[in-house]
Amino acid sequence: MPFPQRRLRRLRRTPALRRLVAETRLTVDDLVAPLFVREGIDEPQPIVSLPGVVQHTRVSLVEEVLRLRGLGISGIILFGVPTKKDAVGSEAWNPDGVVQVALRDCRDAVGDEMVVMADLCVDEYTDHGHCGIVGADGDVDNDATLELYSHIALAQAEAGADVIAPSGMMDGQVAAIRAALDGGGHEHLPILAYSAKYASGLYGPFRDAVDVTIAGGGNRKGYQQDWHNAREALEEIRFDLAEGADMIMVKPAVTYLDVITAARAITDVPIAAYHVSGEYAMVKAAAANGWIDGEVVALEQLTAVKRAGADMILTYFAGEMAETLS
Ligand code: PBG
């Protein structure tokens, strides 16, 4: 026999055939758009390392949310950039702080038609740029930080967030936030836990977006995960589920497809993956040089993330992809 009986190329012959046998489909329903809102600006500010993404004013944020709704996007996640930063990040739970007012604006604008998520962390709000309270030994104090997170969860819930998404990687953060939410009458609010969040080099453009510099040239390796480890991610996920996480996240996405697949095998709760700022920036930069077709690569990467086992993807490509996919 000169060739195998069943030739695999037969099912690749036409676009319609390929569509029919496609195992994975990326749809607009899978996408969540991360958005930045900055206090004290009159015009949206471009973010040089994230072409096409801006720091929004309260007004331009609502316009963008309505535009995304029009494109069929069902989720956004909000990050705030305050004018005032301090050692504990107190603007993060100020009811009149930038994220709280923006959450209310979005809630008023779209009602229940979109899922408005709130990233819960303090790094955008602390003057040292860490995700918690820095103790006398220079390390981030885990349990003292949990108290801050509890305040933030309540402030975000009261401002109308649909989903609380803690990203600080403190041990016990899901349990602390769940207790705070339940104690405040917010039993219905789900938690999307950034469970397997790695100390990645791919967050650089995000730190430009939120004006964060970690003091003393520091890093987050003391609380975010070491990228040498995959099994450890499953421990993080198991702990978060035991503490009450409703959904879990793997972050970044494309460098951690193995972790997404491993997570899929141990849990049936929805899995989110965050295609982070550096992943977006790399595609944009290479495309701007004419070295790759950015739209094709974005589609390929996001589809791969879904194929690996993610149910939803947080991505700066959300708006563009919604246009491509429609
Ligand atoms: C922390 C947080 C970060 C990102 C989301 N939440 C930055 C960090 O951990 O340093 C990064 C997202 C991205 O790079 O797109 N609040």
Residues whose N, C-alpha, C, O or C-beta is under 5 A from the ligand:
A	BS01	PBG	C121 D123 S167 L202 Y203 F206 V276 S277 G278
